[in-house]
Amino acid sequence: MFSKVLIANRGEIALRIIRACRELDIKAVAVYSEADKDSLHVKLANGAICIGPASSSESYLNISSLLSAVEVVDAEAVHPGYGFLAESAEFAEVCENCGVKFIGPTSKVIRQMGNKIEAKKIAEEARVPVLGWSERNIESEEDAKAMAKKIGYPVIIKAASGGGGRGMKIVHTQAALGTAFHMARREAKAAFNDPDVFIEKFCERPRHVEIQLLADEHGNVIHLGERECSIQRRHQKIIEEAPSPIMDEKLRQRMGDAALKLARSIDYTNAGTVEFLVDKDKNFYFMEMNARVQVEHPVTEFVTGVNIVKEQLRIASGEKLKLKQKNMKMKGHSIECRVNAEDPVTFAPSPGTITALNIPGGFGVRVDTAIYCNYVVSPHYDSLLAKVIVHADTREMAIKRMRIALKGFLIEGVKTNIPLLLDIMKNHDFIAGDIDIDFLSRLS
Ligand code: MV4
């Protein structure tokens, strides 16, 4: 096992990784920006190095600062968490070339899954279901029209280097296709410095269901079941749960097998997630693969009892998976709510100082957070304040436990989305499990 790991992240996920390191007797070294000098991840780590000013691009995204920090503290490995450099093939490659273990998949696999055209080709080759698509980059307006006609309207245009929903255009008629194609290319070029786009059959009112994988460096791959992540706004998930309310044992096995096939076909290693769209008839289609630990991993930890971040560290150090697929069972029901510092009505970010705080707790309640009383919520980073995760025997009791936890979460000084989260916990469609990716746009 490693003796020292550098954590290339901040906030709650940095604390999550520090705790996993502690349980494995690994020294955890933090990095921080000038805005984060009073942060908990700096206090709780075995050491901390300042890597630059508040702006992410000059600190948590600065590859040379991070590599210098690795060298100064003599860390053997880097855990990137989620966001920032977690899916940077360049960062993973620099680590590989410097003899520092990147705790995640190889740079090659990150690059393959980062290009959505290549990822879809790989999924098709692995016989994982995909929606009808152009099978390549779209060259011109004429090309787009021919492809869309073949696929059948409605279609969706997606950026090859996109993901997470950025730069998508839904098109219902040929008359609207030309403009949408040019806009999609321009937006893709501006956002990702890659104008390539592809066309796909648009799936109406689907659910987002994803499968959690763990793969060691000896060819062993297992899945830890699914998470339902349909409740999101502008591609930011707000509520996730495990299991999915639509799931049955047969569908879980089919989706799990599809995810395993994809992972094996690219020799995937470490933790990863395969995202699927599921339509109203429970057909599922590969969407993308996330080559990192995800924000919502705790719901899977609650229902399976597996410590995913600890497994990441064990896998990266070269250990074989001790977990066996046949022993992986989902027990009870878990829900996560993301508490954000934002206006519950306008969704505008609400940075500032937390002047009073009570964090909820109790049986079956876990709160992953890095905030404390007098903590300053910086405008430089994303607005996640805390993740409230509950576990109970049934979905009904998990919802009740979540309501109680959210009501006991008292935060003064910044606005939060807790009122919105409570509204959702009382919504009849949510309670019935009748949710899809348009749930929040219908909520009024
Ligand atoms: C889709 C889709 C419908 N049909 N693809 C959004 C994120 C990115 N991973 C792909 N996304 C979508 N792709 C087809 N063919 C709808 C979405 C989508 C979505 C997916 C999951 C969760 C929330 C979403 C919100 C809007 C659109």
Residues whose N, C-alpha, C, O or C-beta is under 5 A from the ligand:
A	BS01	MV4	L131 I156 G163 G164 G165 E200 K201 F202 C203 H208 C229 Q232 M287 I437
